[in-house]
């Protein structure tokens, strides 16, 4: 057997005993009688692959989205997915465009749930992407607390000219994020001629996710864009009410 793989599975199995709880490095290493340096290297790898989620230096580790995706388990952000699933299906049926429910996990935009359209020309998106590249990521960044956003920027730096040309300085980024907060709407236009539109999903007034639609620019006239934004806002309101119920 490959010992490091065995140790990785031991960690996952131990953390999975209580998926809702986060465990510190010390707890995990001591419980599994593992050297802390070895343990932290394995933990970092599992976090990088999204099988574990690191909540912060003093908050510890818990199961991440990929651990649940192995079995198509909705327990990860279960209430969020259950509240949004039906409304997203209606939204995609109404617009015939792909809809995404997104969050930020391990400093990436992560897709929690996706409903594909029936269009012959469809836009595909990876399950995780750079936060700056997507409407979902930008919107969620805008609604982070100042402390969370500062921590994110310290780890990731400012957007590049290629990724977000209007936000390459701290001042420009602040201006762009303030505009997103004011309108509760983020819109991206990629060099590949893809448009993304995202609105916030709130629970008890706090933004916990983003609902978005993305489509080829050729299908997004000014009037169509207004129609999509209105449909997104209406769907988000229903999801918000379900989350607060």
N, C-alpha and C positions, 0 to 999 in steps of 0.2 A: 504494500500500500504506500501511496505518497503521503507522508506524514503531514505536510502543511495543508493538504486538502482535507484530511481527516480532522485536523484542528479547526479548519474553517467551518466544516459541518457541525462540529461540536459547539462552536460559538453560536451558529444559527439556531440549532436545536435548543440550546440553553436559553437564548433570548426569546425564542418562540413560545416558551412555557407561559409567558404572560405578555401577549402582543401589545397590550395597551400601556405597558410600563417601559421606562427607559432605565438602562443599567450602566453604571460607571465602568471605566476601564478596570479599576481596582476590583470591583465586584466580579466581573467576568473572569479576570485573570486568576483571582483567588479561588473562585468556584471550580474552575477547570484545571487548577494547579498548573498554570501556564506562566512562563516568563513574561513579564510585562512588555519588554521590548518586542518579543515575538508576537504577543497578543495585539499590540497596537499596530504592527505592520499588517497583520491579517485584517484587523478592523478597518484600517484605511482602504485596503483593497475592496472589501465588501461594501464600504460606503461609496467608493468610486464606481462600483458596478450596480449601485442602488439596491443591493440586497439588505443593507442596513442603512439607517438614517442617523446621522450625528446631529443631535439637538444643541450642541454647544459644549464647551469644555467642562462645565459644571453640571450639565444636564444628562449627559450620557448617550447611549445608543439604544435604538429600538428597530424592529423590523421595517424595512423599506419597501417601496412599491414593487420591485421585481420579485421579492419573496412571495408576494400575493399573486402576481401575474402568472407565476408558474402553474397555478391551479385555477386561474380566472376568478380568484376570490375577491369579492367586493368589500371585504372587511376594511381594506385600506381606504380611508375617507368614505366609509360605507354610507353614512347619512348623507353626505354630499352627493354621491353618485345616485343614490336612491331618490333623492329629492329632484335631481336634474334629469334623469334618464328619459322619462316620459315626455317632458317638455322639450328636450333636445330632439327627440324623434319627431315631434310635431313641427319644430322649427325647421328641421331639414326637409320634411315633407312639404312644408309651405314654400320654402325658398328654393328647394332642390339644390342646396349647396351644403358642403360638409360643415358640421359644427363640432366644436371642441370645448371640453371642460378642462381647464388647465390650472395648475398650481406651480409654485416654486418649491423644488426639493433638491437639496444638496447643490444649491446655487445654479440650478438649471430650470428651464421651463419644462414641466413634465405634464404629459397628457394623462388625465385620470380616466376620461371617457371620451369616445369619439363616435360620431354617427356619420357615415359616408353618404354622399348623394348618389343619384343615378346618372349623373352627367357623363357623357362619353369622354370629355376632357376634364379630368379631375386633378386636383393638387394633392399630393401626398406629403405627409409631414412625419419626421422621425418622432419617436415618443419623447425624446428629450433634446432640447436645443439651447443655444446661447440665449440668455434672457433678453439681451439687447436686440436680437434679430426679430423677435416676434411681437405682435400686438399684445398677446397675452402677457408675455414677460414684461414689457414696458408698463402695461397697466398695473400689474402687481407690484412692480418696483415703485411706481408712483404712490401707491397706497401703503407701502411699508412705513413703519415708524422711523423717525430720524435715526435712532440707534441702529435699527436693523439695516437701513439703507447705508449708513456709514460703514458698518461691518462688511456689507456686500461690496462696496466700492474699494475698501481696503484690500479685499481678497481678489477682486476682478479688475480693478482699474476702471478708467473711463472707456466709453465706446470708441472703437476705431472709426476712421473716416469712412471706410467701406461698409461697416455695420450700421452706423447711425450718424450720418454726416452732420446733422443739426445739433448734435449733443456731444461733441468731442472735448469740450471744456467743462469745468465744474459749473460755471455760470450758465452755459447753454443747456446743460443737462437739467439744472434746477428749473430753468424756464420751460423746457419741454415737459417735465414731469408735472409742473404746476398747471400747465394747460390741460394735461390728461385728467388731473384731479378736478379741475373746474368743470369740464364737460363730461366726466365719468365715461370717457371714451378714448380708446387708443386706435389709431389707424396707421398701418404700415404699407409702404409701396416698395416692393423689392426690385432689384435689378432684373430679376427673372419675370417681371411683369405680373407679380402676384400681389393681391391686396388682402390684407388682414384687418378685421375690425373686431374689437373686444370691448366688453362692458363688465363691470364688477358684479360679483355675486357676494351678497352680504349675509352674515348671520349676527343677529343682535347688533346691527349697525356696523360691524367690522367686516372689512373685505377679506374673504377667505379663499376666493377662487375667481376665475375669469371665464366668462362664456364668450366664445368667439366664432366667427365665420371667416373662412378664407377662400378666395376664388381667383380665377384668372382675370386680369385687368380688362380683357375684352368683354367680359360679362358684367362689368361694374360701371355703368353710366352714372351720372350724378343722381338721376331720379332713382335708379336701382339701389344706389348706396344709401339714400335716405330710407328706402323701403327696408333694407337690411338692418339699419341701425334701429328703426322703430320696432321691428320684429325681435331683435336682440333684447332691447329694453323691456319689451312686454314679457318675453320668456324669462328674463332675469328676475322680474318682479314676482312672477309666479313661484320661481325657485326660492327666492328670498322668503316668501310667505310660508312655503313648506318647511324650510329650515327653522323658521321661528315658531312653527306650530307646536 
